[in-house]
């Protein structure tokens, strides 16, 4: 909204000032409310984020260790060793944050993650490399979206810093898993991320947003017509 007012004000100063003055009190009130909120509190999104990272640690730590032992290529072993080290560190931090904010953490992987552990653990040789890379890349692709949303949306600075760290780690793991050469487009690379659809609330415009956009469009259109007529009259 603020960006649209800037553009409108630049094109039609009078109209821009009028709309800004009408919107100003509400914007100021919202800004004060945001500042008043305790940045050291957690919202539902923050709690879900901590739980998600904990779930990831619970199954990716043992799978990373297994890859260092059973991987047949250096690329697979490197990916496994990096995941083992990084998720071990993340696990320490997520426990500290959970203790600080009173967030209960799970003590075992989800049923889906347990199934992936069983599947990967049952493989040997190249089949192990391929299954490990595929499943772990798909999981990281799903987590990456959630981490990015937490980084962008949380009001808690501590959680934002942690999400920034986690974002860097997840991206590194995705890159290493892809570098193994075993990630397939049908399973590991696109399956989880492609599950997101436009049905998600953040991908939809609310009625109020559409109304504001419509008003601004009408003001801009009216100003454009008035400007053209004024210039045409002056030219005559």
Buried (B, 14 or more C-beta within 10 A) or exposed (E): BEEBBEEBBEBBEEBBEBBBEEBEEEEEEEEEEEEEEEEEEBBEBBBBBBBBBBBBBBBBBBBBBBBBEBBEBEBBBBBBBBBBEBBBEBBEBBBEBBEEBEBEBEEEBEEEBEEBBEEBBEBEEEEBBBBBBBBBBBBBBBBBBBBBBBBEBBBBEBBBEBBEBBBEBBBBBBEBBBBBEBBBEEBBBBBBEEEEEEEEEEEEEEEEEEEBEEEBEEBBEEBEEEEEEEEEEEEE
